[in-house]
Amino acid sequence: MDYNWLLAWNQNEPFYFSNFREQVVFLNFWATWCSPCVAEMPEIQSLYKKFGDRVVFMLVTSEKPEVVKAFMEKNNYQLPVFYLAGVQPPEALSFRAFPTTFIISKDGHVVTRKTGAANWDSRATEKIFEELLK
């Protein structure tokens, strides 16, 4: 995995994907205007409540921070949001449609790649995380 990827977070502060090297990562590319993205958000929030202390969650969007903040507050979501900073993701994390989600192992391998909405708060996802966290 190429961890050389610059994102932004909070008040447009730079953030380097390499900060999450050697950690299990749940990475979701999404947008507030994307119906399937919005549909899977409660599942991601629930999964985050269960695993957010052991798995890095990254919801990545190219929308304006004020739009995302209003959406998160309106829906009472407390998820870590990162913003594309004009730099394309590494090739292993390229995507063509929203939502696209990746689960990345501690050693940098993509173990799950899913395009389209999914039931993330499932026993199947929990088993993946449990195995990767060993």
MODELLER restraints for C-alpha pairs under 7 A, 6 or more apart:
rsr = mdl.restraints
at = mdl.atoms
rsr.add(forms.Gaussian(group=physical.xy_distance, feature=features.Distance(at['CA:1:A'], at['CA:92:A']), mean=6.77, stdev=0.5))
rsr.add(forms.Gaussian(group=physical.xy_distance, feature=features.Distance(at['CA:1:A'], at['CA:108:A']), mean=5.10, stdev=0.5))
rsr.add(forms.Gaussian(group=physical.xy_distance, feature=features.Distance(at['CA:1:A'], at['CA:109:A']), mean=6.42, stdev=0.5))
rsr.add(forms.Gaussian(group=physical.xy_distance, feature=features.Distance(at['CA:2:A'], at['CA:90:A']), mean=5.86, stdev=0.5))
rsr.add(forms.Gaussian(group=physical.xy_distance, feature=features.Distance(at['CA:3:A'], at['CA:17:A']), mean=5.66, stdev=0.5))
rsr.add(forms.Gaussian(group=physical.xy_distance, feature=features.Distance(at['CA:3:A'], at['CA:18:A']), mean=4.76, stdev=0.5))
rsr.add(forms.Gaussian(group=physical.xy_distance, feature=features.Distance(at['CA:4:A'], at['CA:17:A']), mean=6.68, stdev=0.5))
rsr.add(forms.Gaussian(group=physical.xy_distance, feature=features.Distance(at['CA:4:A'], at['CA:18:A']), mean=6.28, stdev=0.5))
rsr.add(forms.Gaussian(group=physical.xy_distance, feature=features.Distance(at['CA:5:A'], at['CA:16:A']), mean=5.94, stdev=0.5))
rsr.add(forms.Gaussian(group=physical.xy_distance, feature=features.Distance(at['CA:5:A'], at['CA:17:A']), mean=5.42, stdev=0.5))
rsr.add(forms.Gaussian(group=physical.xy_distance, feature=features.Distance(at['CA:5:A'], at['CA:87:A']), mean=7.00, stdev=0.5))
rsr.add(forms.Gaussian(group=physical.xy_distance, feature=features.Distance(at['CA:5:A'], at['CA:89:A']), mean=6.06, stdev=0.5))
rsr.add(forms.Gaussian(group=physical.xy_distance, feature=features.Distance(at['CA:5:A'], at['CA:90:A']), mean=6.63, stdev=0.5))
rsr.add(forms.Gaussian(group=physical.xy_distance, feature=features.Distance(at['CA:6:A'], at['CA:14:A']), mean=6.76, stdev=0.5))
rsr.add(forms.Gaussian(group=physical.xy_distance, feature=features.Distance(at['CA:6:A'], at['CA:15:A']), mean=5.85, stdev=0.5))
rsr.add(forms.Gaussian(group=physical.xy_distance, feature=features.Distance(at['CA:6:A'], at['CA:16:A']), mean=4.84, stdev=0.5))
rsr.add(forms.Gaussian(group=physical.xy_distance, feature=features.Distance(at['CA:6:A'], at['CA:17:A']), mean=6.34, stdev=0.5))
rsr.add(forms.Gaussian(group=physical.xy_distance, feature=features.Distance(at['CA:6:A'], at['CA:85:A']), mean=6.44, stdev=0.5))
rsr.add(forms.Gaussian(group=physical.xy_distance, feature=features.Distance(at['CA:6:A'], at['CA:87:A']), mean=6.38, stdev=0.5))
rsr.add(forms.Gaussian(group=physical.xy_distance, feature=features.Distance(at['CA:7:A'], at['CA:14:A']), mean=5.92, stdev=0.5))
rsr.add(forms.Gaussian(group=physical.xy_distance, feature=features.Distance(at['CA:7:A'], at['CA:15:A']), mean=5.03, stdev=0.5))
rsr.add(forms.Gaussian(group=physical.xy_distance, feature=features.Distance(at['CA:7:A'], at['CA:16:A']), mean=6.12, stdev=0.5))
rsr.add(forms.Gaussian(group=physical.xy_distance, feature=features.Distance(at['CA:7:A'], at['CA:82:A']), mean=6.49, stdev=0.5))
rsr.add(forms.Gaussian(group=physical.xy_distance, feature=features.Distance(at['CA:7:A'], at['CA:83:A']), mean=5.69, stdev=0.5))
rsr.add(forms.Gaussian(group=physical.xy_distance, feature=features.Distance(at['CA:7:A'], at['CA:84:A']), mean=5.15, stdev=0.5))
rsr.add(forms.Gaussian(group=physical.xy_distance, feature=features.Distance(at['CA:7:A'], at['CA:85:A']), mean=4.87, stdev=0.5))
rsr.add(forms.Gaussian(group=physical.xy_distance, feature=features.Distance(at['CA:8:A'], at['CA:14:A']), mean=4.55, stdev=0.5))
rsr.add(forms.Gaussian(group=physical.xy_distance, feature=features.Distance(at['CA:8:A'], at['CA:15:A']), mean=5.19, stdev=0.5))
rsr.add(forms.Gaussian(group=physical.xy_distance, feature=features.Distance(at['CA:8:A'], at['CA:82:A']), mean=5.71, stdev=0.5))
rsr.add(forms.Gaussian(group=physical.xy_distance, feature=features.Distance(at['CA:8:A'], at['CA:83:A']), mean=4.90, stdev=0.5))
rsr.add(forms.Gaussian(group=physical.xy_distance, feature=features.Distance(at['CA:8:A'], at['CA:84:A']), mean=6.36, stdev=0.5))
rsr.add(forms.Gaussian(group=physical.xy_distance, feature=features.Distance(at['CA:8:A'], at['CA:85:A']), mean=5.65, stdev=0.5))
rsr.add(forms.Gaussian(group=physical.xy_distance, feature=features.Distance(at['CA:9:A'], at['CA:15:A']), mean=6.51, stdev=0.5))
rsr.add(forms.Gaussian(group=physical.xy_distance, feature=features.Distance(at['CA:9:A'], at['CA:81:A']), mean=6.76, stdev=0.5))
rsr.add(forms.Gaussian(group=physical.xy_distance, feature=features.Distance(at['CA:9:A'], at['CA:82:A']), mean=4.81, stdev=0.5))
rsr.add(forms.Gaussian(group=physical.xy_distance, feature=features.Distance(at['CA:9:A'], at['CA:83:A']), mean=5.91, stdev=0.5))
rsr.add(forms.Gaussian(group=physical.xy_distance, feature=features.Distance(at['CA:21:A'], at['CA:106:A']), mean=6.94, stdev=0.5))
rsr.add(forms.Gaussian(group=physical.xy_distance, feature=features.Distance(at['CA:22:A'], at['CA:106:A']), mean=4.15, stdev=0.5))
rsr.add(forms.Gaussian(group=physical.xy_distance, feature=features.Distance(at['CA:22:A'], at['CA:107:A']), mean=5.71, stdev=0.5))
rsr.add(forms.Gaussian(group=physical.xy_distance, feature=features.Distance(at['CA:22:A'], at['CA:108:A']), mean=6.96, stdev=0.5))
rsr.add(forms.Gaussian(group=physical.xy_distance, feature=features.Distance(at['CA:23:A'], at['CA:105:A']), mean=6.78, stdev=0.5))
rsr.add(forms.Gaussian(group=physical.xy_distance, feature=features.Distance(at['CA:23:A'], at['CA:106:A']), mean=4.44, stdev=0.5))
rsr.add(forms.Gaussian(group=physical.xy_distance, feature=features.Distance(at['CA:24:A'], at['CA:55:A']), mean=5.27, stdev=0.5))
rsr.add(forms.Gaussian(group=physical.xy_distance, feature=features.Distance(at['CA:24:A'], at['CA:56:A']), mean=6.13, stdev=0.5))
rsr.add(forms.Gaussian(group=physical.xy_distance, feature=features.Distance(at['CA:24:A'], at['CA:104:A']), mean=5.64, stdev=0.5))
rsr.add(forms.Gaussian(group=physical.xy_distance, feature=features.Distance(at['CA:24:A'], at['CA:105:A']), mean=4.88, stdev=0.5))
rsr.add(forms.Gaussian(group=physical.xy_distance, feature=features.Distance(at['CA:24:A'], at['CA:106:A']), mean=4.96, stdev=0.5))
rsr.add(forms.Gaussian(group=physical.xy_distance, feature=features.Distance(at['CA:24:A'], at['CA:132:A']), mean=6.81, stdev=0.5))
rsr.add(forms.Gaussian(group=physical.xy_distance, feature=features.Distance(at['CA:25:A'], at['CA:55:A']), mean=5.80, stdev=0.5))
rsr.add(forms.Gaussian(group=physical.xy_distance, feature=features.Distance(at['CA:25:A'], at['CA:56:A']), mean=4.64, stdev=0.5))
rsr.add(forms.Gaussian(group=physical.xy_distance, feature=features.Distance(at['CA:25:A'], at['CA:57:A']), mean=5.96, stdev=0.5))
rsr.add(forms.Gaussian(group=physical.xy_distance, feature=features.Distance(at['CA:25:A'], at['CA:103:A']), mean=5.63, stdev=0.5))
rsr.add(forms.Gaussian(group=physical.xy_distance, feature=features.Distance(at['CA:25:A'], at['CA:104:A']), mean=5.02, stdev=0.5))
rsr.add(forms.Gaussian(group=physical.xy_distance, feature=features.Distance(at['CA:25:A'], at['CA:105:A']), mean=6.79, stdev=0.5))
rsr.add(forms.Gaussian(group=physical.xy_distance, feature=features.Distance(at['CA:26:A'], at['CA:55:A']), mean=6.99, stdev=0.5))
rsr.add(forms.Gaussian(group=physical.xy_distance, feature=features.Distance(at['CA:26:A'], at['CA:56:A']), mean=6.03, stdev=0.5))
rsr.add(forms.Gaussian(group=physical.xy_distance, feature=features.Distance(at['CA:26:A'], at['CA:57:A']), mean=4.81, stdev=0.5))
rsr.add(forms.Gaussian(group=physical.xy_distance, feature=features.Distance(at['CA:26:A'], at['CA:58:A']), mean=6.12, stdev=0.5))
rsr.add(forms.Gaussian(group=physical.xy_distance, feature=features.Distance(at['CA:26:A'], at['CA:102:A']), mean=5.94, stdev=0.5))
rsr.add(forms.Gaussian(group=physical.xy_distance, feature=features.Distance(at['CA:26:A'], at['CA:103:A']), mean=4.68, stdev=0.5))
rsr.add(forms.Gaussian(group=physical.xy_distance, feature=features.Distance(at['CA:26:A'], at['CA:104:A']), mean=6.59, stdev=0.5))
rsr.add(forms.Gaussian(group=physical.xy_distance, feature=features.Distance(at['CA:27:A'], at['CA:57:A']), mean=6.10, stdev=0.5))
rsr.add(forms.Gaussian(group=physical.xy_distance, feature=features.Distance(at['CA:27:A'], at['CA:58:A']), mean=4.77, stdev=0.5))
rsr.add(forms.Gaussian(group=physical.xy_distance, feature=features.Distance(at['CA:27:A'], at['CA:59:A']), mean=6.00, stdev=0.5))
rsr.add(forms.Gaussian(group=physical.xy_distance, feature=features.Distance(at['CA:27:A'], at['CA:101:A']), mean=5.52, stdev=0.5))
rsr.add(forms.Gaussian(group=physical.xy_distance, feature=features.Distance(at['CA:27:A'], at['CA:102:A']), mean=5.07, stdev=0.5))
rsr.add(forms.Gaussian(group=physical.xy_distance, feature=features.Distance(at['CA:27:A'], at['CA:103:A']), mean=6.27, stdev=0.5))
rsr.add(forms.Gaussian(group=physical.xy_distance, feature=features.Distance(at['CA:28:A'], at['CA:58:A']), mean=6.20, stdev=0.5))
rsr.add(forms.Gaussian(group=physical.xy_distance, feature=features.Distance(at['CA:28:A'], at['CA:59:A']), mean=4.81, stdev=0.5))
rsr.add(forms.Gaussian(group=physical.xy_distance, feature=features.Distance(at['CA:28:A'], at['CA:60:A']), mean=5.97, stdev=0.5))
rsr.add(forms.Gaussian(group=physical.xy_distance, feature=features.Distance(at['CA:28:A'], at['CA:99:A']), mean=6.74, stdev=0.5))
rsr.add(forms.Gaussian(group=physical.xy_distance, feature=features.Distance(at['CA:28:A'], at['CA:100:A']), mean=5.82, stdev=0.5))
rsr.add(forms.Gaussian(group=physical.xy_distance, feature=features.Distance(at['CA:28:A'], at['CA:101:A']), mean=4.26, stdev=0.5))
rsr.add(forms.Gaussian(group=physical.xy_distance, feature=features.Distance(at['CA:28:A'], at['CA:102:A']), mean=6.41, stdev=0.5))
rsr.add(forms.Gaussian(group=physical.xy_distance, feature=features.Distance(at['CA:29:A'], at['CA:59:A']), mean=6.00, stdev=0.5))
rsr.add(forms.Gaussian(group=physical.xy_distance, feature=features.Distance(at['CA:29:A'], at['CA:60:A']), mean=4.79, stdev=0.5))
rsr.add(forms.Gaussian(group=physical.xy_distance, feature=features.Distance(at['CA:29:A'], at['CA:61:A']), mean=5.91, stdev=0.5))
rsr.add(forms.Gaussian(group=physical.xy_distance, feature=features.Distance(at['CA:29:A'], at['CA:98:A']), mean=6.24, stdev=0.5))
rsr.add(forms.Gaussian(group=physical.xy_distance, feature=features.Distance(at['CA:29:A'], at['CA:99:A']), mean=5.43, stdev=0.5))
rsr.add(forms.Gaussian(group=physical.xy_distance, feature=features.Distance(at['CA:29:A'], at['CA:100:A']), mean=5.28, stdev=0.5))
rsr.add(forms.Gaussian(group=physical.xy_distance, feature=features.Distance(at['CA:29:A'], at['CA:101:A']), mean=6.25, stdev=0.5))
rsr.add(forms.Gaussian(group=physical.xy_distance, feature=features.Distance(at['CA:30:A'], at['CA:37:A']), mean=5.70, stdev=0.5))
rsr.add(forms.Gaussian(group=physical.xy_distance, feature=features.Distance(at['CA:30:A'], at['CA:59:A']), mean=6.86, stdev=0.5))
rsr.add(forms.Gaussian(group=physical.xy_distance, feature=features.Distance(at['CA:30:A'], at['CA:60:A']), mean=6.24, stdev=0.5))
rsr.add(forms.Gaussian(group=physical.xy_distance, feature=features.Distance(at['CA:30:A'], at['CA:61:A']), mean=5.49, stdev=0.5))
rsr.add(forms.Gaussian(group=physical.xy_distance, feature=features.Distance(at['CA:30:A'], at['CA:98:A']), mean=5.36, stdev=0.5))
rsr.add(forms.Gaussian(group=physical.xy_distance, feature=features.Distance(at['CA:30:A'], at['CA:99:A']), mean=4.87, stdev=0.5))
rsr.add(forms.Gaussian(group=physical.xy_distance, feature=features.Distance(at['CA:31:A'], at['CA:37:A']), mean=6.51, stdev=0.5))
rsr.add(forms.Gaussian(group=physical.xy_distance, feature=features.Distance(at['CA:31:A'], at['CA:61:A']), mean=5.81, stdev=0.5))
rsr.add(forms.Gaussian(group=physical.xy_distance, feature=features.Distance(at['CA:31:A'], at['CA:63:A']), mean=6.84, stdev=0.5))
rsr.add(forms.Gaussian(group=physical.xy_distance, feature=features.Distance(at['CA:32:A'], at['CA:38:A']), mean=6.48, stdev=0.5))
rsr.add(forms.Gaussian(group=physical.xy_distance, feature=features.Distance(at['CA:32:A'], at['CA:68:A']), mean=6.89, stdev=0.5))
rsr.add(forms.Gaussian(group=physical.xy_distance, feature=features.Distance(at['CA:34:A'], at['CA:98:A']), mean=6.84, stdev=0.5))
rsr.add(forms.Gaussian(group=physical.xy_distance, feature=features.Distance(at['CA:36:A'], at['CA:99:A']), mean=6.82, stdev=0.5))
rsr.add(forms.Gaussian(group=physical.xy_distance, feature=features.Distance(at['CA:36:A'], at['CA:116:A']), mean=6.60, stdev=0.5))
rsr.add(forms.Gaussian(group=physical.xy_distance, feature=features.Distance(at['CA:36:A'], at['CA:117:A']), mean=5.19, stdev=0.5))
rsr.add(forms.Gaussian(group=physical.xy_distance, feature=features.Distance(at['CA:37:A'], at['CA:98:A']), mean=6.76, stdev=0.5))
rsr.add(forms.Gaussian(group=physical.xy_distance, feature=features.Distance(at['CA:37:A'], at['CA:99:A']), mean=5.37, stdev=0.5))
rsr.add(forms.Gaussian(group=physical.xy_distance, feature=features.Distance(at['CA:37:A'], at['CA:117:A']), mean=6.26, stdev=0.5))
rsr.add(forms.Gaussian(group=physical.xy_distance, feature=features.Distance(at['CA:40:A'], at['CA:117:A']), mean=5.64, stdev=0.5))
rsr.add(forms.Gaussian(group=physical.xy_distance, feature=features.Distance(at['CA:40:A'], at['CA:118:A']), mean=6.26, stdev=0.5))
rsr.add(forms.Gaussian(group=physical.xy_distance, feature=features.Distance(at['CA:40:A'], at['CA:119:A']), mean=6.75, stdev=0.5))
rsr.add(forms.Gaussian(group=physical.xy_distance, feature=features.Distance(at['CA:43:A'], at['CA:119:A']), mean=6.25, stdev=0.5))
rsr.add(forms.Gaussian(group=physical.xy_distance, feature=features.Distance(at['CA:43:A'], at['CA:120:A']), mean=5.44, stdev=0.5))
rsr.add(forms.Gaussian(group=physical.xy_distance, feature=features.Distance(at['CA:43:A'], at['CA:121:A']), mean=4.99, stdev=0.5))
rsr.add(forms.Gaussian(group=physical.xy_distance, feature=features.Distance(at['CA:44:A'], at['CA:120:A']), mean=5.95, stdev=0.5))
rsr.add(forms.Gaussian(group=physical.xy_distance, feature=features.Distance(at['CA:44:A'], at['CA:121:A']), mean=6.54, stdev=0.5))
rsr.add(forms.Gaussian(group=physical.xy_distance, feature=features.Distance(at['CA:45:A'], at['CA:77:A']), mean=6.56, stdev=0.5))
rsr.add(forms.Gaussian(group=physical.xy_distance, feature=features.Distance(at['CA:45:A'], at['CA:79:A']), mean=6.71, stdev=0.5))
rsr.add(forms.Gaussian(group=physical.xy_distance, feature=features.Distance(at['CA:46:A'], at['CA:121:A']), mean=6.28, stdev=0.5))
rsr.add(forms.Gaussian(group=physical.xy_distance, feature=features.Distance(at['CA:47:A'], at['CA:120:A']), mean=6.80, stdev=0.5))
rsr.add(forms.Gaussian(group=physical.xy_distance, feature=features.Distance(at['CA:47:A'], at['CA:121:A']), mean=5.11, stdev=0.5))
rsr.add(forms.Gaussian(group=physical.xy_distance, feature=features.Distance(at['CA:57:A'], at['CA:80:A']), mean=6.43, stdev=0.5))
rsr.add(forms.Gaussian(group=physical.xy_distance, feature=features.Distance(at['CA:58:A'], at['CA:80:A']), mean=5.73, stdev=0.5))
rsr.add(forms.Gaussian(group=physical.xy_distance, feature=features.Distance(at['CA:58:A'], at['CA:81:A']), mean=6.03, stdev=0.5))
rsr.add(forms.Gaussian(group=physical.xy_distance, feature=features.Distance(at['CA:58:A'], at['CA:82:A']), mean=6.49, stdev=0.5))
rsr.add(forms.Gaussian(group=physical.xy_distance, feature=features.Distance(at['CA:59:A'], at['CA:80:A']), mean=6.16, stdev=0.5))
rsr.add(forms.Gaussian(group=physical.xy_distance, feature=features.Distance(at['CA:59:A'], at['CA:81:A']), mean=4.74, stdev=0.5))
rsr.add(forms.Gaussian(group=physical.xy_distance, feature=features.Distance(at['CA:59:A'], at['CA:82:A']), mean=5.95, stdev=0.5))
rsr.add(forms.Gaussian(group=physical.xy_distance, feature=features.Distance(at['CA:60:A'], at['CA:81:A']), mean=5.86, stdev=0.5))
rsr.add(forms.Gaussian(group=physical.xy_distance, feature=features.Distance(at['CA:60:A'], at['CA:82:A']), mean=4.74, stdev=0.5))
rsr.add(forms.Gaussian(group=physical.xy_distance, feature=features.Distance(at['CA:60:A'], at['CA:83:A']), mean=5.46, stdev=0.5))
rsr.add(forms.Gaussian(group=physical.xy_distance, feature=features.Distance(at['CA:60:A'], at['CA:84:A']), mean=6.72, stdev=0.5))
rsr.add(forms.Gaussian(group=physical.xy_distance, feature=features.Distance(at['CA:61:A'], at['CA:82:A']), mean=6.50, stdev=0.5))
rsr.add(forms.Gaussian(group=physical.xy_distance, feature=features.Distance(at['CA:61:A'], at['CA:83:A']), mean=5.08, stdev=0.5))
rsr.add(forms.Gaussian(group=physical.xy_distance, feature=features.Distance(at['CA:61:A'], at['CA:84:A']), mean=6.11, stdev=0.5))
rsr.add(forms.Gaussian(group=physical.xy_distance, feature=features.Distance(at['CA:62:A'], at['CA:83:A']), mean=5.52, stdev=0.5))
rsr.add(forms.Gaussian(group=physical.xy_distance, feature=features.Distance(at['CA:62:A'], at['CA:84:A']), mean=5.21, stdev=0.5))
rsr.add(forms.Gaussian(group=physical.xy_distance, feature=features.Distance(at['CA:72:A'], at['CA:78:A']), mean=6.99, stdev=0.5))
rsr.add(forms.Gaussian(group=physical.xy_distance, feature=features.Distance(at['CA:97:A'], at['CA:115:A']), mean=6.82, stdev=0.5))
rsr.add(forms.Gaussian(group=physical.xy_distance, feature=features.Distance(at['CA:98:A'], at['CA:115:A']), mean=6.96, stdev=0.5))
rsr.add(forms.Gaussian(group=physical.xy_distance, feature=features.Distance(at['CA:98:A'], at['CA:116:A']), mean=6.54, stdev=0.5))
rsr.add(forms.Gaussian(group=physical.xy_distance, feature=features.Distance(at['CA:99:A'], at['CA:115:A']), mean=5.85, stdev=0.5))
rsr.add(forms.Gaussian(group=physical.xy_distance, feature=features.Distance(at['CA:99:A'], at['CA:116:A']), mean=5.19, stdev=0.5))
rsr.add(forms.Gaussian(group=physical.xy_distance, feature=features.Distance(at['CA:99:A'], at['CA:117:A']), mean=6.33, stdev=0.5))
rsr.add(forms.Gaussian(group=physical.xy_distance, feature=features.Distance(at['CA:100:A'], at['CA:114:A']), mean=5.59, stdev=0.5))
rsr.add(forms.Gaussian(group=physical.xy_distance, feature=features.Distance(at['CA:100:A'], at['CA:115:A']), mean=4.26, stdev=0.5))
rsr.add(forms.Gaussian(group=physical.xy_distance, feature=features.Distance(at['CA:100:A'], at['CA:116:A']), mean=6.11, stdev=0.5))
rsr.add(forms.Gaussian(group=physical.xy_distance, feature=features.Distance(at['CA:101:A'], at['CA:113:A']), mean=5.68, stdev=0.5))
rsr.add(forms.Gaussian(group=physical.xy_distance, feature=features.Distance(at['CA:101:A'], at['CA:114:A']), mean=5.19, stdev=0.5))
rsr.add(forms.Gaussian(group=physical.xy_distance, feature=features.Distance(at['CA:101:A'], at['CA:115:A']), mean=6.41, stdev=0.5))
rsr.add(forms.Gaussian(group=physical.xy_distance, feature=features.Distance(at['CA:102:A'], at['CA:110:A']), mean=6.51, stdev=0.5))
rsr.add(forms.Gaussian(group=physical.xy_distance, feature=features.Distance(at['CA:102:A'], at['CA:112:A']), mean=5.34, stdev=0.5))
rsr.add(forms.Gaussian(group=physical.xy_distance, feature=features.Distance(at['CA:102:A'], at['CA:113:A']), mean=4.59, stdev=0.5))
rsr.add(forms.Gaussian(group=physical.xy_distance, feature=features.Distance(at['CA:102:A'], at['CA:114:A']), mean=6.57, stdev=0.5))
rsr.add(forms.Gaussian(group=physical.xy_distance, feature=features.Distance(at['CA:103:A'], at['CA:110:A']), mean=5.87, stdev=0.5))
rsr.add(forms.Gaussian(group=physical.xy_distance, feature=features.Distance(at['CA:103:A'], at['CA:111:A']), mean=5.71, stdev=0.5))
rsr.add(forms.Gaussian(group=physical.xy_distance, feature=features.Distance(at['CA:103:A'], at['CA:112:A']), mean=4.95, stdev=0.5))
rsr.add(forms.Gaussian(group=physical.xy_distance, feature=features.Distance(at['CA:103:A'], at['CA:113:A']), mean=6.75, stdev=0.5))
rsr.add(forms.Gaussian(group=physical.xy_distance, feature=features.Distance(at['CA:104:A'], at['CA:110:A']), mean=4.49, stdev=0.5))
rsr.add(forms.Gaussian(group=physical.xy_distance, feature=features.Distance(at['CA:104:A'], at['CA:111:A']), mean=5.76, stdev=0.5))
rsr.add(forms.Gaussian(group=physical.xy_distance, feature=features.Distance(at['CA:105:A'], at['CA:111:A']), mean=6.61, stdev=0.5))
rsr.add(forms.Gaussian(group=physical.xy_distance, feature=features.Distance(at['CA:105:A'], at['CA:132:A']), mean=6.06, stdev=0.5))
